[in-house]
């Protein structure tokens, strides 16, 4: 559960702040990069696509974390 929250925060960090090496390391350690890439679609959407989707939405950080906690 803790790793899912950290993965969610890493995804939000990558989506909002752009690719940062510390966040990329956390995403790799959490297994996010198995399905997601920074710019390209894999099994899941890219972090840039996620960023574009949630960029202008208020409370997007909480929404992403809630989805990750629910396993979606």
C-alpha positions, -999 to 999 in steps of 0.1 A, spaced: 0 0 0 28 24 9 46 17 -24 13 25 -43 11 59 -26 47 66 -34 42 55 -70 12 79 -72 32 107 -58 60 99 -82 35 100 -111 21 133 -100 56 146 -96 66 136 -131 33 149 -145 34 183 -129 71 191 -126 84 173 -157 109 146 -157 132 148 -127 159 122 -120 148 116 -84 111 110 -95 122 88 -123 142 67 -99 112 64 -76 89 55 -105 113 27 -116 117 14 -81 79 13 -77 73 -5 -109 55 23 -127 78 22 -157 67 -14 -166 34 1 -179 42 38 -183 69 59 -200 76 96 -198 67 104 -233 55 72 -250 24 51 -245 32 16 -233 4 -6 -217 -7 26 -199 -7 62 -208 26 82 -208 33 105 -178 30 135 -202 -5 123 -213 -15 119 -176 -1 154 -169 -21 169 -198 -53 152 -186 -50 165 -150 -31 198 -156 -60 222 -152 -81 202 -127 -83 213 -91 -75 185 -67 -58 164 -93 -31 152 -69 -57 136 -47 -76 121 -76 -45 103 -89 -36 90 -55 -71 78 -50 -70 59 -83 -37 43 -74 -50 32 -39 -81 17 -56 -58 -3 -80 -69 15 -111 
